[in-house]
Amino acid sequence: TPVPDDDPAGVPDDWAGGDDAAETGRDGPFVTTSEGVAVPDEGTVDRVQDALRAAERGLIVAGPADQGLSADSLERLASATGFPVLADPLSDLRFGPHVDRLDVPVCGGYDGYLGSDSVEQWGDPDVVVRFGASPTSKPLRQYLRDADCRQFLVDPTGGWSEAEFTATDLLVADPDATADALAGETLDGVAASWREQFARAERVHWDAVDDTTAETYWEGGVLSDVAALAPDPATLFVSNSMPIRDMDRFGRPRDADLTVLGNRGASGIDGITSTALGAGSATADPLVLVTGDLAYYHDMNGLLALGRCAVDATVVLINNDGGGIFHMLPIDDHPTFEDQFRTPHGLDFEPTEALYSLEFERVADRRQFRERFAESVRADGTQVIEVQFDAGDSHAVRDRLAEQVAETLAGD
């Protein structure tokens, strides 16, 4: 109903028209941004170098990072110190040419052996140099928490991004500038036995993964195959919950240009597909999305971006009919577990093929998955490859594998 004098005061008649720049854009960015590099001072460099030089047992830990340590700077620091490198898949340092070039081990299987009785007998590290946020791996976080040692955390923003509050020294400086400054002198006083213990544990872990996956296919085996078969180069986007944890434990380091991305944090599985396709639209490299059934269902409409943004993707859909990660919690034995935590849905995702103009295929075993995956990453368009599992069975395999690794290390 019209009301006299109801027009808001001061609003122009052409309020919806906008200006020319809003309609047609402008040449160049709206804002020019300049960034500086925070370089550690000479006194800080000397202090850290003294600690590294005195260490017989040292580690470099590369955690998740948006703008973290580069592979070149990592190589220089690892070569100067002789420290083993523990590289989170989201650090952008789990994969790359440095894996084969370095004389020190680049470790990716630590989630499977840290915390075992054999590793506890190695003794604590004397010093740890950390880059990025807290690692994805809970065993690694607990290992760092329990270690009685000096821990240098390099954080360019000073955000102190760590879950266990283990850092003794916070270096608010650029990761590359810090690593390069520290590597200016040879600091390698590390005992050869320390490096060999990590190298040996890695061999035992990856042998167990290979043997287990050859005998039975399970969720972790899919992530192991994705890491091994992804083309070079490629962008891998790995969903929260079990997929990123399985990539962390079973994604073996290799000489390949793989950029691994993920949405870590309180948002959980929100927007996984949308974020992955957004990342894929920014690169010419093949895009692989590994997601669970709940994350796929939760952001199914994100698949609209396939057509709108001209993105092609290989989507690996691990379907265990619910939230498999909750099997890791004590609530697993509670009467309400199925309905209130695992939340099985019983959905058939094949109709997304017609709805979003993609190809959908359900594979039954490892041979079929590997063949279909290899075909998909070379093909045009988007293919969804679904592999169905029982979450409880996959967790049992994870437990057996960890026991096998621990027993083998104990027998050495």
Secondary structure as the mmCIF struct_conf table of DSSP 4:
data_model
#
loop_
_struct_conf.conf_type_id
_struct_conf.id
_struct_conf.beg_label_comp_id
_struct_conf.beg_label_asym_id
_struct_conf.beg_label_seq_id
_struct_conf.end_label_comp_id
_struct_conf.end_label_asym_id
_struct_conf.end_label_seq_id
TURN_TY1_P TURN_TY1_P1 PRO A 4 ASP A 5
BEND BEND1 ASP A 7 ASP A 7
HELX_LH_PP_P HELX_LH_PP_P1 PRO A 8 PRO A 8
TURN_TY1_P TURN_TY1_P2 ALA A 9 GLY A 10
TURN_TY1_P TURN_TY1_P3 ASP A 13 GLY A 17
HELX_RH_AL_P HELX_RH_AL_P1 ASP A 20 THR A 24
BEND BEND2 ASP A 27 GLY A 28
BEND BEND3 PHE A 30 VAL A 31
HELX_LH_PP_P HELX_LH_PP_P2 VAL A 39 ASP A 41
HELX_RH_AL_P HELX_RH_AL_P2 GLU A 42 ALA A 54
BEND BEND4 GLU A 56 ARG A 57
STRN STRN1 GLY A 58 ALA A 62
BEND BEND5 ASP A 66 GLN A 67
HELX_RH_AL_P HELX_RH_AL_P3 ALA A 71 THR A 81
STRN STRN2 VAL A 85 ALA A 87
HELX_RH_3T_P HELX_RH_3T_P1 PRO A 89 SER A 91
TURN_TY1_P TURN_TY1_P4 ASP A 92 ASP A 92
BEND BEND6 ARG A 94 GLY A 96
TURN_TY1_P TURN_TY1_P5 PRO A 97 PRO A 97
HELX_RH_AL_P HELX_RH_AL_P4 HIS A 98 ARG A 101
BEND BEND7 ASP A 103 VAL A 104
STRN STRN3 VAL A 106 CYS A 107
HELX_RH_3T_P HELX_RH_3T_P2 TYR A 110 GLY A 112
TURN_TY1_P TURN_TY1_P6 TYR A 113 GLY A 115
BEND BEND8 SER A 116 SER A 116
HELX_RH_AL_P HELX_RH_AL_P5 ASP A 117 GLU A 120
TURN_TY1_P TURN_TY1_P7 GLN A 121 TRP A 122
BEND BEND9 ASP A 126 ASP A 126
STRN STRN4 VAL A 127 PHE A 131
BEND BEND10 GLY A 132 ALA A 133
BEND BEND11 THR A 136 THR A 136
HELX_RH_AL_P HELX_RH_AL_P6 LYS A 138 ASP A 146
BEND BEND12 CYS A 149 CYS A 149
STRN STRN5 ARG A 150 VAL A 154
TURN_TY1_P TURN_TY1_P8 PRO A 156 THR A 157
BEND BEND13 ALA A 163 GLU A 164
BEND BEND14 THR A 168 THR A 168
STRN STRN6 ASP A 169 LEU A 171
BEND BEND15 ALA A 173 ALA A 173
HELX_RH_AL_P HELX_RH_AL_P7 PRO A 175 LEU A 182
TURN_TY1_P TURN_TY1_P9 ALA A 183 GLY A 184
BEND BEND16 GLU A 185 GLU A 185
HELX_RH_AL_P HELX_RH_AL_P8 ALA A 192 GLU A 215
HELX_RH_AL_P HELX_RH_AL_P9 GLU A 219 LEU A 229
BEND BEND17 ALA A 230 ALA A 230
BEND BEND18 ASP A 232 PRO A 233
STRN STRN7 ALA A 234 VAL A 238
TURN_TY1_P TURN_TY1_P10 ASN A 240 SER A 241
HELX_RH_AL_P HELX_RH_AL_P10 MET A 242 PHE A 250
BEND BEND19 ASP A 255 ALA A 256
STRN STRN8 LEU A 258 LEU A 261
BEND BEND20 GLY A 265 GLY A 265
TURN_TY1_P TURN_TY1_P11 ALA A 266 GLY A 271
HELX_RH_AL_P HELX_RH_AL_P11 ILE A 272 SER A 281
TURN_TY1_P TURN_TY1_P12 ALA A 282 ALA A 282
BEND BEND21 ALA A 284 ASP A 285
STRN STRN9 LEU A 287 GLY A 292
HELX_RH_AL_P HELX_RH_AL_P12 ASP A 293 HIS A 298
TURN_TY1_P TURN_TY1_P13 ASP A 299 ASP A 299
HELX_RH_3T_P HELX_RH_3T_P3 MET A 300 LEU A 304
HELX_RH_AL_P HELX_RH_AL_P13 ALA A 305 ARG A 308
TURN_TY1_P TURN_TY1_P14 CYS A 309 ALA A 310
STRN STRN10 THR A 314 ASN A 319
BEND BEND22 ASP A 321 GLY A 322
HELX_RH_3T_P HELX_RH_3T_P4 GLY A 324 MET A 328
BEND BEND23 LEU A 329 LEU A 329
HELX_RH_3T_P HELX_RH_3T_P5 PRO A 330 ASP A 333
BEND BEND24 HIS A 334 HIS A 334
TURN_TY1_P TURN_TY1_P15 PRO A 335 THR A 336
HELX_RH_AL_P HELX_RH_AL_P14 PHE A 337 PHE A 337
HELX_RH_PI_P HELX_RH_PI_P1 GLU A 338 ARG A 342
TURN_TY1_P TURN_TY1_P16 GLU A 350 PRO A 351
HELX_RH_AL_P HELX_RH_AL_P15 THR A 352 TYR A 356
TURN_TY1_P TURN_TY1_P17 SER A 357 SER A 357
STRN STRN11 GLU A 359 VAL A 363
BEND BEND25 ASP A 365 ASP A 365
HELX_RH_AL_P HELX_RH_AL_P16 ARG A 366 SER A 376
TURN_TY1_P TURN_TY1_P18 VAL A 377 ARG A 378
BEND BEND26 ALA A 379 GLY A 381
STRN STRN12 GLN A 383 GLN A 388
HELX_RH_AL_P HELX_RH_AL_P17 ALA A 391 GLY A 411
#
